[in-house]
Amino acid sequence: MSPVKILILGGDGYLGWPTAMHFSSLGHHVVVADNFLRRGIAIELGAGSLTPIRSLQERIGAWHDVSDREIRAHIGDLTDPGFVDHIVAETSPDAIVHYGEQPSAPYSMIDRKHAIQTQRNNVEGTLNVMFAMRDLAPEAHLVKLGTMGEYGTPNIDIEEGFIEIDHNGRTDTLPFPKLPGSMYHLSKVHDSHNIHFGCRIWGLRATDLNQGVVYGIRTPETDLDERLCTRFDYDEVLGTALNRFCVQAVVGYPLTVYGKGGQTRGFLNIIDTIQCVRLAVENPPDRGEYRVFNQFTEQWSVRDLAERVQRVGADMGINVAVEKVADPRIEAEEHYYNAAHTKLLELGLRPHLLTDDIVAHLIETIQRYKDRILLAPIAPKTRWDPR
């Protein structure tokens, strides 16, 4: 693919920073924008990244040192329409990769303030991006990070974005019904509806990537220099189940499975997240086209993940128990789950599946930074119904 201009929103984040380096390594002109919300949330929660992460400017300097390539940065908030218009006008992007949202379901359920903050940040920010595209970059391609959590866990197979409906003798293809399980996931549903509207009414082009749970911190670019590593969250608000289980194993804390542990979700390696985003950018939709890709490579239950960490840990001399705790969320703890995910495979996705070696590497990484682990933020405290 010939070099293009790529604007990455949320370019300081867990996925944004590795994505920025990857596109830069391919020779594309990369600009990142961020307001450091995720760093601020970690401070607010008294948590932090297991891996030591440098400032964005230090990261950019380190990347230039090892690659001789440049990444430019803008600092600002997507809820500020003036800022969004400025970066879109100055960058004139061919593609906008949108990671710039509050990413945590538990954070959105802490209380009214955090729910409103999540909705405002995510929905209003995306609307500003859409209006800037309409007015300043109508040919740009929006690659938006959605979530498989938009669908919930219906008792039917989950299609990729749309479903054909037969009703009273008539047939139509309509957006797949949404059953979000948190205010965060609900904000993503609003995003999807708004983006679909923008494509239908304004002729925007967009790819909505309904992503599963991401694990891992290693990419070819982060491996070049420790200053380039991405964040590793393990607390009950920002950390995913696999991260949390691996940290609990290292510190000898029982692996806390919520309820029955049958909650099943799609998962993918961080390498595959970046691969999926690249495939979307390299294969843009037509003007006015809104497409949805379900972005994951395999499905696991929470119970299966815990038992796998327990088994791999035992092989490494770490003996830890699996403990069921009361589920702080309002969700089905046992359910049917079968989601389609073929469109990215058809574009050339080559999955990196979860192996015991990958789990072992996560545990080894945690052991390396064991002295940075904070125990207080690990246990579940945020409840969907606090009454």
Legacy VTK file of the C-alpha trace (Angstrom):
# vtk DataFile Version 3.0
C-alpha trace
ASCII
DATASET POLYDATA
POINTS 387 float
0.000 0.000 0.000
1.358 3.418 -0.929
1.993 5.743 2.028
-1.155 7.465 3.327
-1.948 9.942 6.080
-3.358 8.248 9.182
-4.778 10.081 12.200
-4.932 7.867 15.291
-7.249 9.102 18.033
-6.280 7.761 21.453
-2.752 7.270 20.153
-1.206 7.157 23.649
-3.346 4.215 24.765
-2.900 0.471 25.158
-3.824 -0.183 21.513
-3.288 3.267 20.046
0.439 3.483 20.674
1.378 0.071 19.189
-0.900 0.806 16.219
0.808 4.143 15.622
4.251 2.515 15.594
3.069 -0.244 13.267
1.679 2.121 10.640
4.767 4.314 10.950
7.006 1.270 10.414
5.172 0.642 7.131
6.058 4.124 5.906
2.712 5.839 6.490
2.458 9.420 7.751
1.141 9.037 11.301
-0.358 11.671 13.577
-1.706 10.782 17.028
-4.093 12.695 19.270
-4.804 12.063 22.944
-5.986 13.784 26.118
-4.394 11.180 28.474
-7.774 10.160 29.889
-6.671 6.577 30.527
-3.605 7.707 32.456
-5.860 9.984 34.491
-8.338 7.211 35.261
-5.537 5.008 36.581
-4.428 7.823 38.899
-8.021 8.393 40.023
-8.402 4.690 40.874
-5.075 4.430 42.674
-3.996 1.893 40.059
-1.356 1.888 37.372
0.275 0.021 34.547
2.335 -3.004 35.520
4.792 -2.060 32.783
6.554 1.290 33.175
5.269 3.524 30.381
6.998 6.678 29.254
5.333 9.969 28.410
4.013 10.301 24.882
6.811 12.661 23.890
9.434 10.277 25.277
7.832 7.419 23.357
7.867 9.423 20.138
11.526 10.288 20.684
12.415 6.665 21.388
10.569 5.551 18.267
12.555 8.020 16.184
15.767 6.721 17.768
15.126 3.087 16.828
13.289 3.514 13.516
14.383 6.907 12.140
10.693 7.580 11.492
8.484 10.334 12.863
5.132 10.319 14.635
3.541 13.702 15.266
1.260 14.368 18.227
-1.613 16.681 19.161
-2.824 16.964 22.747
-6.490 17.750 23.201
-10.012 16.502 23.863
-12.383 15.073 21.254
-15.329 16.668 23.068
-13.856 20.023 21.966
-15.147 20.588 18.413
-12.514 23.244 17.747
-9.712 20.810 18.569
-11.193 18.080 16.389
-11.714 20.421 13.443
-8.135 21.664 13.817
-6.469 18.239 13.770
-8.617 16.987 10.885
-8.010 20.134 8.828
-4.261 20.132 9.527
-3.782 16.395 8.976
-6.148 15.978 6.012
-6.207 12.248 6.782
-6.920 9.415 4.394
-7.899 7.253 7.380
-8.930 8.063 10.941
-8.389 5.220 13.429
-10.607 5.988 16.405
-9.515 4.470 19.730
-10.161 7.698 21.646
-12.813 6.583 24.119
-13.217 5.670 27.776
-12.724 1.868 27.489
-13.984 0.374 30.764
-17.388 -1.125 31.572
-16.785 -1.105 35.369
-15.664 2.540 35.271
-18.909 3.502 33.553
-20.908 1.768 36.317
-19.237 3.320 39.378
-21.931 5.965 39.777
-23.943 8.602 37.925
-20.941 10.884 37.431
-18.838 8.181 35.773
-21.736 6.979 33.613
-22.368 10.490 32.296
-18.657 11.122 31.815
-18.362 7.923 29.763
-21.375 8.701 27.598
-20.331 12.294 27.027
-16.711 11.480 26.250
-17.492 8.612 23.889
-20.646 9.723 22.104
-19.923 13.432 21.881
-16.321 12.839 20.837
-17.355 10.527 18.017
-20.006 12.972 16.827
-17.367 15.710 16.631
-15.176 13.415 14.539
-18.083 12.692 12.207
-18.933 16.363 11.699
-15.263 17.187 11.070
-15.128 14.432 8.448
-18.323 15.668 6.798
-17.098 19.257 6.578
-13.319 18.923 6.226
-12.368 15.399 5.085
-15.344 13.834 3.258
-13.158 11.249 1.506
-11.526 9.979 4.725
-12.216 6.475 6.014
-13.251 6.166 9.676
-11.994 2.958 11.305
-13.826 2.933 14.624
-13.119 0.563 17.500
-16.432 -0.836 18.646
-17.014 -3.825 20.902
-18.592 -7.258 20.779
-20.275 -6.164 24.016
-22.771 -4.195 21.933
-24.523 -7.465 21.084
-24.737 -8.846 24.606
-25.424 -12.578 24.818
-28.589 -13.312 22.792
-29.866 -16.872 22.499
-29.231 -16.841 18.739
-26.109 -16.730 16.583
-24.557 -13.246 16.394
-24.032 -12.012 12.837
-21.550 -9.358 11.717
-23.468 -6.148 12.232
-26.607 -6.954 10.259
-29.275 -9.656 10.153
-31.845 -10.575 7.515
-35.369 -10.381 8.960
-38.497 -12.031 7.593
-41.596 -10.399 9.096
-45.215 -10.633 7.979
-44.218 -11.761 4.511
-41.601 -9.053 3.944
-37.800 -9.244 4.164
-35.161 -6.662 5.014
-31.558 -6.557 6.228
-31.336 -4.541 9.431
-28.770 -3.799 12.154
-28.370 -6.758 14.493
-30.273 -6.158 17.778
-28.140 -4.749 20.584
-28.215 -5.821 24.244
-25.365 -3.871 25.895
-24.494 -4.788 29.474
-23.041 -1.516 30.795
-23.133 2.236 30.244
-19.809 1.886 28.416
-21.177 -0.733 26.010
-24.307 1.386 25.591
-22.146 4.344 24.534
-20.634 2.132 21.838
-24.130 1.258 20.594
-24.899 4.980 20.301
-21.641 5.414 18.355
-22.607 2.652 15.938
-26.032 4.150 15.304
-24.569 7.619 14.795
-21.867 6.397 12.408
-24.394 4.348 10.425
-26.500 7.504 10.156
-23.513 9.532 8.954
-22.806 7.014 6.207
-26.448 6.864 5.064
-27.163 10.587 5.193
-23.807 12.295 4.605
-22.033 9.695 2.487
-19.259 9.028 4.994
-17.318 5.779 4.734
-16.741 3.795 7.921
-15.655 0.442 9.285
-16.982 -0.468 12.734
-14.688 -3.031 14.370
-16.660 -4.875 17.037
-13.678 -6.095 18.986
-13.439 -8.856 21.542
-11.207 -8.790 24.622
-7.558 -8.098 23.776
-4.630 -9.709 25.569
-0.859 -9.370 25.314
1.596 -6.490 25.190
4.188 -7.749 22.707
4.343 -6.540 19.122
7.361 -6.411 16.781
7.594 -2.670 17.483
7.257 -2.758 21.295
9.992 -5.426 21.388
12.520 -3.006 19.875
13.083 -0.977 23.039
11.635 -1.036 26.576
10.799 2.647 26.201
8.239 1.652 23.552
6.225 -0.823 25.651
2.480 -0.410 26.003
0.497 -0.413 29.210
-0.581 -3.511 31.149
-3.621 -2.912 33.364
-4.631 -5.526 35.920
-7.010 -3.739 38.311
-10.711 -4.585 38.492
-11.737 -1.547 36.453
-9.231 -1.292 33.588
-7.719 -4.783 33.633
-9.174 -7.667 31.607
-9.789 -11.123 33.113
-6.647 -12.742 31.667
-4.383 -9.939 32.895
-6.027 -10.032 36.308
-5.733 -13.822 36.634
-2.043 -13.820 35.679
-1.238 -11.096 38.220
-3.237 -12.893 40.905
-1.289 -16.088 40.193
2.075 -14.336 40.554
1.175 -12.767 43.923
-0.528 -15.937 45.235
-4.005 -14.381 45.217
-6.861 -16.799 44.357
-8.071 -16.410 40.763
-11.391 -14.616 41.233
-13.972 -16.017 38.816
-17.199 -14.014 38.803
-20.152 -16.266 39.614
-20.382 -19.533 37.667
-17.673 -18.420 35.234
-19.591 -19.377 32.119
-19.487 -15.826 30.747
-18.130 -16.386 27.235
-16.565 -13.709 25.048
-14.436 -13.339 21.938
-10.686 -12.833 22.454
-7.726 -11.835 20.305
-4.012 -11.151 20.590
-2.872 -7.518 20.413
-0.926 -8.453 17.270
-4.204 -9.414 15.631
-5.903 -6.182 16.702
-3.249 -4.241 14.826
-3.460 -6.653 11.895
-7.249 -6.162 11.713
-6.980 -2.365 11.782
-4.337 -2.485 9.040
-6.535 -4.727 6.875
-9.447 -2.314 7.325
-7.305 0.685 6.339
-5.849 -1.120 3.339
-9.306 -2.160 2.094
-11.548 0.897 2.530
-15.310 0.817 1.889
-17.071 2.871 -0.765
-18.482 6.340 -0.058
-21.664 5.981 1.958
-20.841 2.433 3.040
-21.064 1.396 6.674
-19.600 -2.027 7.338
-19.174 -4.033 10.520
-16.443 -6.586 11.232
-16.584 -8.789 14.323
-12.960 -8.598 15.437
-11.897 -11.637 17.450
-10.202 -14.950 16.756
-11.514 -17.382 19.391
-14.035 -17.675 22.215
-13.302 -18.470 25.858
-15.296 -18.558 29.056
-13.952 -16.833 32.160
-13.785 -20.210 33.902
-11.715 -21.702 31.053
-9.253 -18.800 31.235
-8.818 -19.171 34.992
-8.242 -22.908 34.735
-5.699 -22.369 31.972
-3.760 -19.819 34.001
-3.873 -22.184 36.966
-2.501 -25.057 34.857
0.259 -23.025 33.171
1.184 -21.514 36.534
1.493 -24.981 38.053
3.898 -25.973 35.252
5.989 -22.933 36.252
5.971 -23.846 39.948
3.134 -21.458 40.860
0.272 -23.119 42.716
-2.829 -20.996 43.020
-6.511 -21.729 43.682
-9.504 -20.772 41.541
-12.157 -19.115 43.682
-15.711 -18.246 42.693
-16.860 -14.861 43.988
-20.242 -13.178 43.803
-20.624 -11.613 40.372
-20.622 -7.806 40.804
-22.194 -7.442 37.348
-25.730 -8.022 36.137
-25.098 -10.632 33.449
-25.870 -14.209 32.456
-23.269 -16.456 34.069
-24.093 -19.370 31.725
-25.328 -18.681 28.196
-25.259 -19.570 24.513
-22.616 -17.690 22.521
-21.777 -18.164 18.856
-20.635 -15.103 16.921
-19.688 -14.918 13.240
-16.252 -13.511 12.447
-15.412 -14.270 8.826
-15.027 -10.902 7.100
-11.542 -10.125 8.406
-10.430 -13.680 7.655
-11.593 -13.139 4.078
-9.440 -9.992 3.921
-6.385 -12.018 4.975
-6.306 -12.081 8.785
-3.882 -14.728 10.050
-4.830 -15.371 13.695
-2.357 -15.743 16.557
-4.286 -17.993 18.937
-3.891 -18.145 22.711
-1.307 -20.754 23.650
0.251 -21.917 26.897
3.473 -20.203 25.797
1.677 -16.856 25.536
0.163 -17.298 29.008
3.597 -18.266 30.337
5.130 -15.141 28.777
2.480 -12.971 30.434
3.290 -14.563 33.780
7.032 -14.095 33.190
6.478 -10.422 32.320
4.511 -9.953 35.532
7.266 -11.637 37.544
9.749 -9.222 35.998
7.767 -6.226 37.245
6.392 -7.862 40.400
7.575 -5.027 42.629
5.223 -2.647 40.763
2.058 -4.626 41.594
-0.510 -2.817 43.736
-2.734 -5.305 45.560
-5.580 -2.992 46.609
-7.067 -2.372 43.127
-7.269 -6.069 42.165
-10.354 -7.242 44.089
-13.781 -6.486 42.530
-15.481 -3.512 44.175
-17.596 -1.915 41.439
-21.139 -3.303 41.450
-23.714 -2.897 38.682
-26.443 -2.609 41.343
-24.927 -1.040 44.482
-28.119 -1.360 46.541
LINES 1 388
387 0 1 2 3 4 5 6 7 8 9 10 11 12 13 14 15 16 17 18 19 20 21 22 23 24 25 26 27 28 29 30 31 32 33 34 35 36 37 38 39 40 41 42 43 44 45 46 47 48 49 50 51 52 53 54 55 56 57 58 59 60 61 62 63 64 65 66 67 68 69 70 71 72 73 74 75 76 77 78 79 80 81 82 83 84 85 86 87 88 89 90 91 92 93 94 95 96 97 98 99 100 101 102 103 104 105 106 107 108 109 110 111 112 113 114 115 116 117 118 119 120 121 122 123 124 125 126 127 128 129 130 131 132 133 134 135 136 137 138 139 140 141 142 143 144 145 146 147 148 149 150 151 152 153 154 155 156 157 158 159 160 161 162 163 164 165 166 167 168 169 170 171 172 173 174 175 176 177 178 179 180 181 182 183 184 185 186 187 188 189 190 191 192 193 194 195 196 197 198 199 200 201 202 203 204 205 206 207 208 209 210 211 212 213 214 215 216 217 218 219 220 221 222 223 224 225 226 227 228 229 230 231 232 233 234 235 236 237 238 239 240 241 242 243 244 245 246 247 248 249 250 251 252 253 254 255 256 257 258 259 260 261 262 263 264 265 266 267 268 269 270 271 272 273 274 275 276 277 278 279 280 281 282 283 284 285 286 287 288 289 290 291 292 293 294 295 296 297 298 299 300 301 302 303 304 305 306 307 308 309 310 311 312 313 314 315 316 317 318 319 320 321 322 323 324 325 326 327 328 329 330 331 332 333 334 335 336 337 338 339 340 341 342 343 344 345 346 347 348 349 350 351 352 353 354 355 356 357 358 359 360 361 362 363 364 365 366 367 368 369 370 371 372 373 374 375 376 377 378 379 380 381 382 383 384 385 386
